[in-house]
C-alpha cells in the first residue's frame, strides 16, 4: 500500500481537523529568506494546511514587509498561539534583535551567523517541547555560522547536533525521483574517503525506514549509484564499487531490504522510461541533485532522514544576486511548508 505523496498540496481541511504547527526558520537575514517568508505567508496555500510560526528577527521582517509593500501584520509572541492564523498575519518568535541598518544584503557578518543558529536552536527547542509539529528552514550561509563559532558544514549537520542524532541523511523529494545522499557538503576531493561500507549501509537503512514510516511504502525498492565512471570498470577506474558499495548492497539484501546496484550515474536518470525505484541513493551532492533540480527545481524539497522530528527545507540557496530586490519566488518555500504539514499528518 502506498499513501498519497506528502509533497502534494492538500485540499482545504474541514473545521476541527488537525492543522499541524510548522516552525519556519528565517535563514540568512541578508539572503532571500525573509522575503520568501513574508510572500509565502501572504497566501492561502500555507494557511489551508498548517499553522505557521516564524523564528527570526522582527526588524528584518518588518523592513522586508515595508520594502515589498505588503499588507502583512507581524505579531511577536512568546508562546505558540492556538488560533488566529490567517493569510497576511505572521506570528513571530523573535530569536534575536538584529538592526536592519547594520548589515548589507549578500554580506552576512558574525552577528548574522549567530542569528541564523539561534533561529534553528529555538525551533528545535520548541519542537522538543511538543509546541510545534515540524520545522521548515530557509537557507543559511555556512561560512557565516562557522565564523560565529558553529563549526558545521550545513543545516543538516547543525540539526543533527542539536537533536543529538548520530545518523542522518538528506533526502530530496523531486517531481520524478526521491534521492538520498551518502555524503553531503564535502569538497569533491574528499568524497571518496567517505564512501565506506558502513556509511552506505547506514543510508540504505535510513532510506528504507523513512519510506516505510513517512510514505507508506511497505517494501521500498532502492537503487544505489556508483561513484566512479562506469562503476569503476572492474577496478580500472576506481575500486570503491568493488570494495565498499557492492558489499554494502549485499549486506542490506541479507537484512531483507530490496536494493539494486551499483548503477552508473551517467545513464541512470533516464526520463524516457519508467522509474521502477522508490528512492535512489547517490554518493555525493551534485551527483544526486543535478537531476533533481533539472527536472522540477521549484518543486524539489529537502527532507532530513534520521532526526527525531520532521524537518523540510527549500532546495535553493541564499540567492544573494537577487536578495533585497523583490524578485524572490516563494514557490519552493510554500512546497517545503506543505510537505512538512503533510508529513506531520502522516506521522500522526
Phi, psi and omega in degrees: 000136179239127179282166176300146180295130180289353180276348181279139178298142177269152173290170178299132186274147177297154179303135177091348179283153185302123173244108183295149176267121184249122175273125183248117180270141193286339181074206182291119180298336181266005176255204184268001181307306180302321182292315182290333177294308183295328177288316181297319183276006171266001183252156177283339184304321181284312184296334179294333187246350182199174173247104186271143174227132183262138171251110186191212182243127184297311184295325179295315181291320178299318178296323179293317178299316179296315183295326180273355179056047181260146177270067184245133175267138178242124182237116177284139183227161170237358173220149180290121179287151179273337182211179178098003180285133178198160177302145178070017173231120185246120172273128185233129167265110184286105184276339177207178183230064177289146174264127186301324183279006183262357179222165181240139178305132178083003181227069180291139177254190182300318180297322176296319178299318178297320180296317179304318181289322180298320178304312183292318181299315179297316180298319179295318179298321180289324180287328175295328179278357180078017182276333174232162187258339182197166179235137171238129186249141170268160190293143177249171173256115186294323180294321181295319180289329175293318178295334177278359176101006180255100191272070178238149183274358179174180179304314185301315182291323176297313180297319179299320179294315181295326181270355183056045177256119184278336184236108178226163177207151178269122174249127177254124181264109181251182181287337183239327183227156163254124183238132179243140185258133174286315174243156185244259187265081179233146169301145185303324182291346180265346190301312186300332179294334184261000176275086184236148184308312184297318179293318179297316179297321178300315181291323176300315180297314179301320180294313179300313180294319181295320179293324177290314187287316189256341185243001175065028180264113187292321180226083183300141176254118187244140173248139178242129179273157172277175179262316188266162174305133178056033179055033173090350181049054177057034176101346181294323183251012180144150187249000185298323179299313183289321189266335185234312189287308180298317175301324178293319178297315179299319179294319178297319178297320180295339178266009174093007179271145181269095185232136177232154179135189001283146178254146176289124187294331185291340182241001185286316188276072182265113184280355184276342183245176180281139178271112184273004186247149178276335177202155179240133179255115182258154185278330182211169191311296187290331178302320181271329189269337177300310178294323180298313185280338176291319182254078176104054183303313183289341183269348187280139181228138177269126179234128184269121174274144173098349176279155178280010178213169182274127174224125173242166180208158170296157181262008180246176182259200185286342175051056182301333183294338179241001182300132179081003184256359179076015185258354186290137181262122182277003187305315184292323176294318177302316178299318182294321179292315179300319179296316178300319180295315182291322175297324178296321180291323178295314181298321181297000000 
